[in-house]
Each structure stands twice: as structure tokens, then as C-alpha cells.
Amino acid sequence: MMSVSPAVTPEPVNLSYSPDPVGPAGRIGLITLATDFNSEDDLRGILPADVRLFTTRIENANPVTVDNLRAMANDLPRAARTLLPGYGVDVAIFGCTSGTAVTGSDKIAALINQGMPGVSVTNPLLAGELALKAVGAQKIAIVTPYLADVTRSVADGFINKGFTTTRVMGFGLDNDFDMTALPPDAILKAALNADTPDADAVFISCTAIRSAEIVAEAEQKLGKPVITSNQALIWHALHLMKYTKPVTGFGTLFDHAPQP
């Protein structure tokens, strides 16, 4: 025979306490790809401890082609609506450099604002542009993990903003798993190979690759600024939030403010 437990009357927890704020210095919302293996770890590794990152994902498909990148933008309004509904975030990040390049920064922001009206928005291409200007770079070398046509889209995005590319190199990869599997030392070597004497800075594209951890070493070896997608995203997001505490260990970019 099955025994029946008596009804349980819960007791109140009568403790006096002050609630801890969630993200006391601010909240950043990340819209990343369903297939992204890296950006959350990279971004949280750069973020100060008093700023919290909250994530949602959009539908996308491998391989990483121009057509597939363009198609996934349609899911941005829905994804934006799922970022802490009822609470909101201070800044929304779109975590895809190549997707921004093929869709356009303004359209990305408009789609996110459809789902989250009024929130400040940044993306790797916009943040990268502002970061390169902040460090005084006009001529840039670019490294990407992408196929040639996707790499070309990213380079064109910077050229359209007035930058000159001195060398553009890509690993020729077509899916996010292989991009995240790139060893950081391979990314470092690629940055060193891509550099040219006349380049003012090196830009390492893609939120899916583990590039943030090699920025300081790359700058030391190259003797010039190195900007990466995730590093630039955090830098720009913190400035949009008016965060003023120092961030160290991720390159000289954090010594600069965006130009007015």
C-alpha cells in the first residue's frame, strides 16, 4: 500500500538581510549566435566584476556564408525581447562581426530596438571602428577566421568607414566550432604575419575566436595597438554605460576613450 505523506506547512524564513544588487555597476545584454562557442567566456573574462553579462541567442546555421549571415538578422527583434524582460539591460551587444558586416550596423541596431526600444546598442564592427579611431589608427591590417567572401565583407565594412587596409588575411574556416577551436597561439602568429610596417594597428575579427587573451602579448611583439572584436565590444559597452573604473590586461585600448 502506498503511504501518503502528511500535508507540509512551509515555515517562513525570518531573516533580516539587505538584497545584493545584481550587476551593481550595470547590466550588459549579449545577443549571440546559436552556434557560438566562445563569446560569453571571452566577454566575461574581460568584464569588471561589478558588471554582469546576460545572454540570449538567435537562430543561425553553419556554414558561415554571406547568405546565412544575412538571413539570421530576422531573428534579432525576438531575441532582444528575451533579454531580462521586465528589467532590461543598460547596453545590448550583437555578438557577430561578420553578421554585422553583411547586414549593416544601423540595421542591426534598428532590429534590436524593435524588440528592446530605447536601449543603447553596439556591435563588433561599430565598436571596432570607434576603437581603431580612439588609438589613432587609419591604416589597418586585418585577420579573420572566415572564408574569403566573408573576410572581404568585414574589410569592406572598415574601408567604407574611411580606413585603409594594408593586408587582409583569413583562415578560410566556415563554421563556429572550428573557429573557436583555433588555438590562441595560432591567432597570435596570424596577427604577427598580417602586420605590415605601415599599419597603424591590427584588427582581429570574430567573437567566436579566443583572441582577447593574446592582445597584450601581440601588442608587445608588434609595438602597436591590437583590436579584437570582443575586446572592442566590452570597451565600447562600458563607455556607453559611463563606467569609469580601469580595465587592465586586455591591451592599450582601455587607456583610451571614444572620440566625440
N, C-alpha and C positions, 0 to 999 in steps of 0.2 A: 504494500500500500504506500502511495506517495504521501510523504509528510508535508504539511503546509506550515510555512514559517508565519509566525505572528506578524501583524502589521507593525512596521517600524515607524516611529515618530522621530524625524530628524531633530537634532538639537541645534540651536543657533551657536555660531562661533562668536563668542562675546569677547573679541579682542579689539583694543584700540590701536589704530595704525593710521599712518599717512600714506596714501597711494603713491607708488613710484610713477613718475611720468614716463610714458612710452616715447622714446626719442626726444629727450628734453630740449635738444637744440634744433630739432626738426625731423621731418619725415620725407624721404625720397621714394617715389614710386617708379619701379622699373617695369617697362613693358618689353619683354624679351621674346625670343622665338621658342616655339615648342621643342625645337631640336637643339637649343643652345645648351652646351655642357659646361660653360665656363664663366659667363659674365657675372653671375651672382657672387661666386667666390672671389673673382678679381675685384669687383666693386667694393664688397665688404672688407676686403683686405686693405683697401686704400682709405675707406671712410673713417673719420674720427669716431670714437666710442660713443659719443653723445648724440650721434645722428643715426637713425635707423633706416634700413632699406626694406621695402616691401615689394613683392614681385607678383606679376601676373604674366600670362603667356598668350601669344597669338598663334593661330594656326599657320603652319607653313610646311613646305615639302622640300626634301632634298631631291635632286641635286640643286646646288646654289647656282641658279642661272638667272639671267636678267628677267625672263618671263615669270619665273617662280617668285622672285623677289618683288616684282611689281604687283603680283596677284595678292600677296599676303596683306597689303596695306588695307584692304577692305575690312579686315577684322579689327582694326585699331579702335574704332569707337566702342565696340562691345567690350574689348579688353580694358579700355580706360574706365569703363563703368564698374569694373570689378576691383579697382584699386581702393580698398578701405571705404566702401560705400557708407555714407553717413558720417564719416570722419574726414576723409580726404588726405591729400599729401601737399607738401609745400612746393615740390617740383616733380614733374613727371619726365622720365627719361625714356626715349625709344632706343633700345639697345641693339641697333643693327646699322653699321656703317654703310654697307653695300645696299641695303634696302632703302636707306635714306638717299643714296646717290641716284638710284633709278626712279624714285618717287618724287624727291624734292623736299627740302626742309620745310618750306611753307605749307605744303600739302600735308606732311606728316603732322605738323603742329595743329592744323585745322581739323584733321581727323581725330586726333586725341582730344581736342577741345570739344568736339561733338559729344564725346562720352563723358568728359570732365570739364565743363565750362569754366573758363577763367583761370585755370591752373597754368603756371609757368611751365614751358616745355623746352627741353633741349634734346639733341641727338648727336651722334659722334661726328658727323660732318660739320655741323654748326659749331660744336664745341672745339673740334679740331681747327677750324678756320680761325676762331677767336683766340685759341691757344697759340697758334703759329704767329698771328699778328702781335700777341702780347710779348712773345720772346723776340720780336723783331725780324722774323723770317719772311722772305719774299720768294727766294729760290729754295725749292724743297726736293729731297729725294723721297720716294715712296716705296714701302714694302707692303705687300698684301699676301694672304694665303690663297687668293681666288684664281679662277680661270681667267684667261686673257681678257674676255669682253667685260667681265665684272670688274676686273682691275682697271680697265680703261674707263669705266663709268666713274669710279672713285677719283681717278686722276682728272677726268674732265670736270668733276664737281669742284675741285680746287682751282683748276685753270679758269673756270667760269667766274671764280671769285677774285681773279687777278694774280694768282700765284703762277710761278714758272716752275715746271718740273725739270730737274736735271737728270734724273734717272728714275725709272719705274720698273719694279721687279715683282713678280708673283710666283708663288709656289705651285700654282696650277691645280689646287685642290677643289673638289666640287661638293663636299659635304661637311657638316659641322663637327662630326666625330673626328674626322681626320685633321681638321683644323685645330681642335683642342688637343689632339694627340701630338701636335708639333712640340718637340722639346724646347724649352726656353733657350737652351744654348744654340739651337738651330736658328731661332728667331734673332738672337744676338748676332750670329755670324751673317745672317742675311742683311741686317741693318748695317753692319760694317762694310759688306760688299756693295750695298746700294749707294752708300755715301759717295759724293763727289767733292773735290776740293772747293768748288764754287757753291755748294749747297749750304744754305744758312741753317738748316735743320733737317732732321729725318722724321718722317711720319710713318708710323707702323699702324696699319689699318686692321680693323676687325675686333669686335668684342668677344669673339669666340676663341681667340688665341691668348696664350698666357704670356703676354708681353709686359705687363706692368712691373713684374718683378725684375726685369732686366734693364729698366730705364736708367737707373743710376749708373750701372756698370757701362752701358752703352755710351752715356754722356761722357763718362770719364775717359773711355777709349777714343771717342770721336772728337772730344773737345768742343762740342756744340750741342744745342738742345735736341732732345728726342721727345717726340709727342706720340702717345698711343691713344687709341680710341677710348679705352676705359679710364685711363688717367685724365684725359681731357674732359670726359663726361663728369667725373667727380669734381674736378676743378671748377667747371662752369656751374654745375648744380649748386655747389657751396657758395659761389658768388651770387647766384640768383637768390639764395636764402639769406645773403648778407652775413654769412658765417666768417668770423674773423680770426679764429684760433689757427696757429700754424699747423701745417701738414708736412711731415718730413719723410724722407726715404723713397720718394717716388719722382725724383727729378726736379730740376730747377724751375719748372713751370709754376710750382706752388709759391715761388718767390714773386710772382707777377700777378697783376690784376688785369682783367679785360680792359681794352682800350674803350674810351667812351664813344 
